[in-house]
């Protein structure tokens, strides 16, 4: 039997960037707007977020994501309490192939639904490969698809970028420029590019957004993080987080000064988070979440990172399993890209003393609006 320990995500990001490719900013866009960087356009982000550069300016510990993660790809996949014997493997294979029958006792659960797991290591026995999950159980290698964490990150405000901040969401979008009184489609903005929004205007009955250097994008291609007034329920000088559900945008404040902005994915229809003012009440470095799902039957997400509960079962937390920030998605919690979730977790209160993995104490204010 052999073991292969799995590298934490922080050690594999550079490898993933090399293997999968990181979109580069458009050369024509850089040539057209190179002088506008200090005024509000981040050339690197118009080619997609640069996660390595962002991480270079952040603390190295705790790690962004401490595990590799996988999604169970086969409905009814067997979850094992230990590595199986050769006879048990034969029985398991027969049941899986037939789609019916009784598994041996080493199989503790058929995974029906959506299951995302945190992986500890890869093991091999009798020529078969398995993943050991962080809870000490096993899944067959062929039943797991590795998850590539999102590369999205937000922006610290006050150094070139300011609110309102427009983010491209959903997919790559066209960029227009004025030519002879008309808008000409000549460039492309990568998903999650961002720029300072100068104005919204109408042209031939359609709404557009204008940024520095005269770049123009369709207004419905953008989510916009804007300054809001601090509500009376939040004392002056306090840290607080505003989540704009209509824009799927989050802004962190210190007193009345916005310091950070990004996109989120909140609860989809029927799972909307409550509006109003709350406070972070419990923080976990990571925690497993599960529950019923109306279409899949059940979901389980292991080791959800940077989790901050603020009201009942509602939380702000990192999401390593998707990259659709700017669109509703969840079962009620507010999904945040891991890089942003870690920043918010370390910035907000209560702080976790060294060596602690969770803490229950009233902390930073959270303000949700429609």
Secondary structure, DSSP 8 states (H G I E B T S, - for coil): -EEEE---HHHHHHHHHHHH------HHHHHHHGGGGGGTB-TTGGG---HHHHHHTS--SS-S-SSEEEEE-STTEEEESS---HHHHHHHHHHHHHT-S---TTEEEEE-SEEEEEEEEEEEETTEEEEEETTS-EEEGGGEEE--------EESSSS--SSEEEE-SS-EEEEEEETTEEEEEEEE-TT-EEEEEEEEEETTEEEEEEGGG-EEEGGGEEEE------TTS-TT-EEEEEETTTTEEEEEETTEEEEEEEEE-B-TT-----EEEE--EEEEEEEEEEEETTTEEEEEEEEEEEEEEETTEEEEE-SS---TTS--BSSSEEE-HHHHHHHHHHSSS---TT-SEEE---SEEEEE-
